[in-house]
Amino acid sequence: MYLSQQALDILVAFKTCFGASSYLHPGRYETELPISAATLNRVIDSAVKLIRENEPDFESFSVHDLRRTASTQLHEAGFNSDWIEKRLAHEQRGVRAVYNKAEYAEQRRSMLQAWADMLEGWIGTDPAADGAAHVRSAAGGLSLIA
């Protein structure tokens, strides 16, 4: 699995907080059990509820919507569909799947770092930051359409 530096930093923080557990993020009451499958959905629901206090028309969303949003934003930033689909663990079908066994390792690694940099730009201290420009600069000389 390829992770951005920001994602690795989060994992280190989790390990620091939950180091006594064998799970990266243990359950709330029992450190020898993992968090429940519904936990992330409850976190999202709570966040939506808080946002709606100031923005009543804010629409609900799910974990799957986060995946869809990432796919859309990465496509709009010009990243190759094969890299994005591979990252989302979508399997190819048909003849193409028989012949194309590429992992796109370095491309996916660079793409995920650029995506994390874009998100960081959006939530950073500069609210006027251009997320797309941030991706283009973070991608460096990487050919986005391979």
Helices and strands as residue ranges (DSSP letters): H 5-18, H 39-52, H 63-76, H 81-87, H 94-99, H 105-123, H 131-138
